[in-house]
C-alpha cells in the first residue's frame, strides 16, 4: 500500500497531456449515454426480444467461424453484411419513436394556459359522463408531435372543445362513435380517426381495441390519450406506451393538468433561465474584454517606462 502511494506521489501531474484523456472520457461517456437511452426505449417493447434474437444470430456467426462451419458462416455473414438495413426494417417503429423524441419542438405554445385548462376540463367532464353511462370513448390530446397522418382520412370538425359535442360523438347512435376524436389546443380537429394498433406482446389480453389503438398511437407520438371502456366503465390515461387506469373525473383532470399546463410552464421557465444566462454572458463579455485590454495597455505602458528608464541610466553612465 505504501509502495503504491509512493508511486502515485511520484507522478508528474503537470507534464501529463490532459487533452486526449478528457476527449476519450467524453467519447466513452457519450457512447454509454446513447446505449443506455436506447436500451430504455427498447425496454418493455417487442423490439427488446428482436434485439435479443439478433444478438443470438451474432453469437452463432462468431461460433460458426471458430468451428469452421463454412456454409453457415457464409449465410450469416451475408445476412449481417447488411445489418444496418436489417435494423431499420426490424426496429422502424422504435426508431421513429426515438427520433420523434429527439426532434421534439415546443408544442401547445400558441394556446394560452386558460384555453388549455378549458380543454382539459371539458375532456374530464366528458370522460366522467361517458364512464357513468358505460359508453366507450377514445379522445386524443395532441402535444408536440403533429397528428396530421392520423386525421387525414378522418372527418374534419374544427370546432371548439365542448362537453356536449364530445358526448354526442360517442353516443352509440352516432356514425363516428367507433373512431377517435383528435384535439389540438382548444379545438376538435377531427372525429372518427383510425389509430394504429400496438404489437407489444406484453400488453394484457384483457385490453380491447380502443386501448390497443391508444397504446399504438402513444408509441409513435407524444400525444396523451383518454380511453373510456364501455364494458367496465373505467377511465384510462395512456402516454408513451404506459397505461394509468381506474381514474375518475377529478384525477383525470389533475393528470391532464400536469401533462399539459404544468409541463409547458416548466419548459417556459427553463427557457427563460437559459435566455437570462445568455443575456448575462453577453453583458459581461464586453466588460471582461475591456478589462483585459486595460491590463494589456497598462503592461505595455509599464514596459515602455522601464525601457525608457534603462536608456536614461545608460546615458548617465556614458
Secondary structure, 3 states (H helix, E strand, C coil): CHHHHHHHHCCCCCCCCHHHHHHHHHHHHHHHHHHHHHHHHHCCCHHHHHHHHHHHHHHHHHHHHHCCCHHHHHHHHHHHHCHHHHHHHHCHHHHHHHHHHHCCCCCCCCCCHHHHHHHHHHHHHHHHHHHHCCCCEEEEECCCCCCHHHHCCCEEEEEECCHHHHHHHHCCCCCCCCCEEEEECCEEEEEEECCCCCCCCCCCCCCCHHHHHHHHHHHHCCCEEEEECCCCCCEEEEECCEEEEEECHHHHHHHHHHHHHHHHHHHHHHHHHHHHHHHHHHHHHHHHHHHHHHHHHHHHHHHHHHHHHHHHHHHHHC
